[in-house]
Structure formats: C-alpha cells, structure tokens
C-alpha cells in the first residue's frame, strides 16, 4: 500500500503513463491537474496491491471514453465522478471496494486516482493491459473472462446509459456510439469484477511502474546522468521484460490520416550524422510496429515509445513533427499479453498488419 | 521579404535598447543604448543616436517596428501584474480542474484566486450543451467589481468554434464592470481549454501594464517627431499594430529571441545555423531552420504557466555582458547572476566596483568599451580562467540545442558577442555579421505580418479540400486584416489534427499565412 501525497509523484506518474501509452491513450495532463488539486487540498489517493484486498471484494473500472481533443476542452467534472460512482453502486447493488484502471497508458491512468482521491476508495496497483489499446475488448480483463458490461456510460449533463452487450467487441461499439451522442466524451463504469479476478486477470504493479518510470527520467535529468541509461536499467529490472533503444535519430516525415474515427499515421526517422539508416513507426492510435530499414524490430502488443532525445520526455503521436530529435524505445509487453489467447485479440493481425507477433527479444537477436 | 521604404527597427531588451534604420535590405544606421526603467527614455536615446547619424532620413521613415521583452519579463519577474477576475463558462463540465490549477503558488499570490465558474458552453459540434447562465455571470461580475478588480479573463468550452459564447459573456461582464479590460480566450489561443485560458489570464494580468508601456512608446516616437505608424513584433517574428499589442501583450512574449534569430538569418543569408544572442544578462541559443527559428513542439511554459503558444526553441544560459565574475571553490566562474542594465554604473570599465564579463573582455583586448585603464590591474590568470569558464558554458549549451554532432555555422549576435574570442566546439565557423550587435532590431524591421486560424472543421460534411480551402482563406483574411498586402500573402504552415477515437468528421486545422506589410509596398 502506498499513498500518493506529493505533486511530484503525480507528475512522475503522468510522465510514465505517457510512455506506457505508446503514442496513444490521450494526454494524462488533465487528470494530473485534477489529482494535483486534490493533493494540495489534502485528499490523497491510496494505492493497494491486489494481494491486499479480499477475494470477494467488489472492484470496478472508471474510465474516460472519448477523443483526446475533446477531453482537453471539457476536462473533468468532480461532480460527474461522484455521480457515476453513486450510480454505479446503485446499479450493481453494492459498494465499490476498490477501483482499477482499464488501461494504464495515457489519460486513463489518472481518472481512477482522481476518483480515489475524492471518494477515499483505494485504487489497485494494476490495470487491464499495462499499456494503451484502442478497444474495450483488448484488455486482459476481457481476454481472460471478465466482461466489460453490464456497465454504465454517463456524461456531465447527467445522461446515463446502461449497456449490456453480448460480448466486449459489441460493448466497444455501443460505448462509442453513445459517447458520440454525448459530444465525444463520457465516463464509463465498466469491468465489474471480484478481488480474485483482479488478482488473476490484471497486469500487476503498473501504477508503481508509471511512478518509477517518471522518476527514473526526472532524477537522471536533475542529476545530469544519462536519462536513457537510467530508464532502460529500470525497465529491464522487471522480471521477464526487455527494453532497448531501437533507434536514435530525427523525424524526417510524419503523416496523419483519419479513417473510421481512428488515427492512422506513419513516422519516418533517419539516423544522425551520415547514417543512412531509416526507421519507420506505423501509428494506429498507438505505435503499432517499428521497422528498421524495412525489417520489423518491435511489433504490437510489445510497446514502442518515442521520446525527446534531450529531455527524455515521452511523446504522444500528436506531438510528433518534422525535425524533432528523438529516440525510439522498445519494451516487451507483460507476459499475459503475449499468450496465444491475447494475441488473438491484440496481435498484429487485429490491426490489419499482415505479420505474426514475434517478441522484441527474438526480433532484435536476428536483426 | 521587406518593403522598399525607410523603416526604423527597435528592440527593447532587458539590458539594451537597440535601433536600426533600414531601407530595403540595406542597414543605414545603428545605435545601442541602455534600457531604462521607464522604457521610453531608452528608446528615445537610441533613436536620437540614429537621427544624429542620419538626420536627412527623419521625414522618410514610413514605419517603426518595435520588439520588446518587457511583458514577458514583467510576468516572469511577477512585476506590474494586475489581479485578475477569471470567469469560466463551462458548468456542468470542467469543475474538477478550475482555472489556475497548474499555476505556481507565488504567481497566484500576485494574480489572486478570483475564480467564477458559471453554466454554459458548447460541444465539439458547436451545439450548446448548456445555455450561458447570465444571472450567475452577472452576480459573479458584481462580486468581482466589489473587490475592485479591473482585469478580466473569460474562457468557455470550445470557444475556438463558438467565440460568440465568450463574446456574449464579455458583454454581460462589461455591463456590470464598465472599466474592466477583458481578454476572451478565443482571441489568444487554440483548442485546449487549460492552455488557452492560461494565455487569457496571463494577457489580462499584463493588460494594464501593456497599455502604459505601448502608450509611452507612442509618445516617445511622437516626441522624436517621427510621423509613421508603429508596429510591434509578435512571437512568430511578424508584426501587429499598437492597438493589438496593447490589448494582447501576450502575443509579444517571445518576440525577443525570434527577432534575433530572424535578424541573424537576414544578416548572414544563412538558412540553417545555430544562433547565439549574447545580451547583458543571458545568452539565448536558438536554431535557425529554413530561415525561421525552430519552434518547440511540446507545451510551452511562460513563467511556470503552461500555454499552447508555439515558441522558438531557445536555451538560455546566464552569460552576458553584465554577468558577475567571481572566484568560487572550483575556480573563476561567470554568471549566472548579472548586474543587468546597471552595467553602465557598476562595471569596472564604467567606473563601478563590480567585476563583470565585459570587464574581462576589455582586459583581454576583445573590445574597446569604457575605460580600459580601469581593468589594467586584472591578472592574466584571472582573465584566462574566466574566459575558459565562459566558453565552456557556451559550448555545452550549443551542444544541447544542436542534438547532432554535425558541425554547423554559429552566428553570434547581440551586444555581448564581444565576450566570445575562441573557436567553439561543434561549430564549423563562427560568423559575426556586420550589425550583429543590433540583429534583434534588424529582425524587428523585417516587415511581415501574419494571420492564423486554429479550429475544428467538419471535413465529413465539407470534404477535406473544401475545409482546407476555407481554413487557408480565413488565415489569409486574418493576415490582410492585420495589414498584409493583398495578393502577396503566402500560406507558410498547415497542420491537420484529426479527431481520433470517434467516428466524426471533425478535423482540427491550423493554418498560418504571412505577407509583406501593405503600408510599405
């Protein structure tokens, strides 16, 4: 158990959440400001490890749903957060014992902490994917048998829609349509689960991971140590996880395109000095695949992050522009995401890529 | 790129006020004077020096362009700031992140925390989700009036798409607070409520000061019997009118570094280089890319406050002509603190008692200013050690801004460029173009004006080409309204940001158009 009681901690977490967002997931800044205001007022989010809750505890995900460009206008309403919690407890007929993030990458790392700060309900040190993904059915909750619905979707005006879908693919479609009618932003109470399910189906210790990633970058910067060395050392300290710098160069081209409401894009980078190496990262909301001179070196669900070469600040897809100096980071996904049943839902083919998943370790060994 | 007429470029920096008289691409006369606390007399001194050198051109001056860092300095130093009443039209949305949420505490102490949130606002579709709560707004304005507040910032949800909501709110507030200076957020920022609202509050807190400073600049020019319109440099290096600058001081906040980088490009003809502007207090190192300063892409912080302004990517280090030179535990160091504009009284060469970087440069024979006899007693070892330290600090900063090992030309500008005497690591050559000491004033005198648009367009309904065309037209119209010559306006930047995660056809389009000043054509 730990208490988030400093503004610096929440800033570190937000930085870590952008890195784990692998280019997508939305900017956590809005949620960070909300939690900072709570911390200043002495209301601190409490984070519990999944082992610290009973098996029969009632755990729920509260997530922001919508377009990042709308969230930065509508921000977040404290009243709405209170109301969705009350509505959810009435709907499920029991008190929520703990909150859990649906995805730790991006903005949804912060909303459970925000609600935790104002309600006093603890937040679990875990989430449903350990990165960011574009769909509700792509979480380990869904994959391992804890459905997103029945759940509720609510907006700031007080409109509430209850959703009970036959499967989570359908839940995704229904939530999007409802959110669209609500002005492209809503809050959802989803993935009702027991403490036992959270222990087995969630990716563990990911709030700690956001905090420690952010801290590794910040302290290296403050102490004028090598930021990337500090970051890679930290990421590699996790069991069964591998982190590498995939590329070091400058952005020579960025394309953006929207199809069916999704952000598609491609970032092309070339090496510094006289290098002729070319690195391409394909974007579909998140960074999907990284290719060096045409050869795949990291592919979804393994993580790809692009960071400012000097400050080590992780960048979202929208922030990338021509001429930026960046480093590309590859990081193996949590082992739960690499199992066959996971790859069926969030493997490369689900994003229209015509190749099989191969772990970053294998790809780099043959590169 | 520049008009054919005579024009006067003036840059009011933290330490020096520089002036330059130009005709076309030709620099006719330059002058450098100290910035004064009242701004005005420094400008008068510099311009008098110019007119003394070229008295025959007084009547030919067709435009006066002024770049000033007064406003951003005032904000960073928390000086001359007015307390602000902030009205946000957003309820039932956004109450969890109130205005000033991310502001530093010392700043909130100065601006106060006079926050009023009322009902109203629009969705991205442009549709109201709640009507403007005029009664609540009026009551809030009455409260603000009773506190004696005069500076007002107003923000509303999706104001870039629905500026009328803020305009209506402004009318209500103005009816209750007739003396208030009101800034509405849609005039100073694009999408992103927090960053746009921050810009509006910064602007509001500076509005009183800016009216005073701009007014005194106008009086100064009038007193000099120069009968020409005055323009002020804004962040992207283009010009705005004095009325606009007076109402929107925030538009000028990074004009200083922009002007010196643009001036360096102009004076050298280079398109890509590192530019180091060495002033009295700091050295600002920027990157010239395709003739313009490389801009930052991440959010920008002004005095600790996040805004969505695009700013030149500049690294500042505390090295300048007025930097204190001291012996510490690790040997002799230069900066980061400086005597600033008091160099003329406090530097040894000027008869003062403080050892500054300028004294070292004069003693080393790099420059002839002040009285060299007053520094003749400094030992060689001290001079060498101080120069070692100074060059090393500049080299480190160049290395940081460059981000590639490829050696690039370095252009030295600014009055403090006399401090540099050695070859610098990472540079292919060191250029000191003629008039480098007034490059920022030259940058101010490059007569371009711009127009911008940053909005969501319904590409689904309009089609992409039509939406882009509409955005281009709006930016071009804005440039012409700002004084650009019709028919000569170019689109210099188009950014499309699709709205992700939703099946809507809305795309955020940002366009910037730039053209020559019609008044000089």
HADDOCK unambig.tbl for C-alpha pairs under 7 A between the chains (distance, minus, plus):
assign (segid A and resid 33 and name CA) (segid B and resid 97 and name CA) 6.44 0.50 0.50
assign (segid A and resid 33 and name CA) (segid B and resid 101 and name CA) 6.31 0.50 0.50
assign (segid A and resid 33 and name CA) (segid B and resid 102 and name CA) 6.30 0.50 0.50
assign (segid A and resid 34 and name CA) (segid B and resid 96 and name CA) 5.88 0.50 0.50
assign (segid A and resid 34 and name CA) (segid B and resid 97 and name CA) 5.30 0.50 0.50
assign (segid A and resid 37 and name CA) (segid B and resid 101 and name CA) 6.55 0.50 0.50
assign (segid A and resid 66 and name CA) (segid B and resid 501 and name CA) 6.04 0.50 0.50
assign (segid A and resid 66 and name CA) (segid B and resid 502 and name CA) 6.75 0.50 0.50
assign (segid A and resid 67 and name CA) (segid B and resid 499 and name CA) 6.26 0.50 0.50
assign (segid A and resid 67 and name CA) (segid B and resid 500 and name CA) 5.39 0.50 0.50
assign (segid A and resid 67 and name CA) (segid B and resid 501 and name CA) 5.01 0.50 0.50
assign (segid A and resid 67 and name CA) (segid B and resid 502 and name CA) 6.10 0.50 0.50
assign (segid A and resid 68 and name CA) (segid B and resid 500 and name CA) 6.99 0.50 0.50
assign (segid A and resid 69 and name CA) (segid B and resid 499 and name CA) 6.25 0.50 0.50
assign (segid A and resid 70 and name CA) (segid B and resid 124 and name CA) 6.89 0.50 0.50
assign (segid A and resid 72 and name CA) (segid B and resid 192 and name CA) 4.81 0.50 0.50
assign (segid A and resid 72 and name CA) (segid B and resid 193 and name CA) 6.12 0.50 0.50
assign (segid A and resid 73 and name CA) (segid B and resid 157 and name CA) 5.77 0.50 0.50
assign (segid A and resid 73 and name CA) (segid B and resid 158 and name CA) 6.19 0.50 0.50
assign (segid A and resid 73 and name CA) (segid B and resid 191 and name CA) 6.99 0.50 0.50
assign (segid A and resid 73 and name CA) (segid B and resid 192 and name CA) 5.14 0.50 0.50
assign (segid A and resid 73 and name CA) (segid B and resid 193 and name CA) 4.70 0.50 0.50
assign (segid A and resid 74 and name CA) (segid B and resid 93 and name CA) 5.96 0.50 0.50
assign (segid A and resid 74 and name CA) (segid B and resid 94 and name CA) 5.56 0.50 0.50
assign (segid A and resid 74 and name CA) (segid B and resid 157 and name CA) 6.42 0.50 0.50
assign (segid A and resid 75 and name CA) (segid B and resid 94 and name CA) 4.84 0.50 0.50
assign (segid A and resid 75 and name CA) (segid B and resid 97 and name CA) 6.73 0.50 0.50
assign (segid A and resid 76 and name CA) (segid B and resid 93 and name CA) 6.65 0.50 0.50
assign (segid A and resid 76 and name CA) (segid B and resid 94 and name CA) 4.73 0.50 0.50
assign (segid A and resid 76 and name CA) (segid B and resid 95 and name CA) 6.75 0.50 0.50
assign (segid A and resid 76 and name CA) (segid B and resid 96 and name CA) 5.39 0.50 0.50
assign (segid A and resid 76 and name CA) (segid B and resid 97 and name CA) 6.52 0.50 0.50
assign (segid A and resid 77 and name CA) (segid B and resid 93 and name CA) 5.40 0.50 0.50
assign (segid A and resid 77 and name CA) (segid B and resid 94 and name CA) 4.64 0.50 0.50
assign (segid A and resid 77 and name CA) (segid B and resid 95 and name CA) 4.75 0.50 0.50
assign (segid A and resid 77 and name CA) (segid B and resid 96 and name CA) 4.48 0.50 0.50
assign (segid A and resid 78 and name CA) (segid B and resid 95 and name CA) 6.05 0.50 0.50
assign (segid A and resid 78 and name CA) (segid B and resid 96 and name CA) 4.50 0.50 0.50
assign (segid A and resid 156 and name CA) (segid B and resid 92 and name CA) 5.99 0.50 0.50
assign (segid A and resid 156 and name CA) (segid B and resid 93 and name CA) 5.74 0.50 0.50
assign (segid A and resid 157 and name CA) (segid B and resid 92 and name CA) 6.30 0.50 0.50
assign (segid A and resid 176 and name CA) (segid B and resid 502 and name CA) 6.94 0.50 0.50
assign (segid A and resid 180 and name CA) (segid B and resid 502 and name CA) 6.65 0.50 0.50
assign (segid A and resid 183 and name CA) (segid B and resid 123 and name CA) 5.62 0.50 0.50
assign (segid A and resid 183 and name CA) (segid B and resid 124 and name CA) 6.57 0.50 0.50
assign (segid A and resid 184 and name CA) (segid B and resid 502 and name CA) 6.55 0.50 0.50
assign (segid A and resid 258 and name CA) (segid B and resid 498 and name CA) 5.91 0.50 0.50
assign (segid A and resid 260 and name CA) (segid B and resid 503 and name CA) 5.48 0.50 0.50
assign (segid A and resid 261 and name CA) (segid B and resid 500 and name CA) 5.51 0.50 0.50
assign (segid A and resid 261 and name CA) (segid B and resid 501 and name CA) 5.42 0.50 0.50
assign (segid A and resid 261 and name CA) (segid B and resid 502 and name CA) 4.54 0.50 0.50
assign (segid A and resid 261 and name CA) (segid B and resid 503 and name CA) 3.94 0.50 0.50
assign (segid A and resid 261 and name CA) (segid B and resid 504 and name CA) 6.14 0.50 0.50
assign (segid A and resid 262 and name CA) (segid B and resid 500 and name CA) 5.17 0.50 0.50
assign (segid A and resid 262 and name CA) (segid B and resid 501 and name CA) 5.48 0.50 0.50
assign (segid A and resid 263 and name CA) (segid B and resid 498 and name CA) 6.92 0.50 0.50
assign (segid A and resid 263 and name CA) (segid B and resid 500 and name CA) 5.31 0.50 0.50
assign (segid A and resid 272 and name CA) (segid B and resid 404 and name CA) 6.16 0.50 0.50
assign (segid A and resid 273 and name CA) (segid B and resid 404 and name CA) 6.58 0.50 0.50
assign (segid A and resid 273 and name CA) (segid B and resid 405 and name CA) 6.43 0.50 0.50
assign (segid A and resid 273 and name CA) (segid B and resid 406 and name CA) 5.76 0.50 0.50
assign (segid A and resid 319 and name CA) (segid B and resid 297 and name CA) 6.43 0.50 0.50
assign (segid A and resid 319 and name CA) (segid B and resid 298 and name CA) 6.69 0.50 0.50
assign (segid A and resid 325 and name CA) (segid B and resid 403 and name CA) 6.79 0.50 0.50
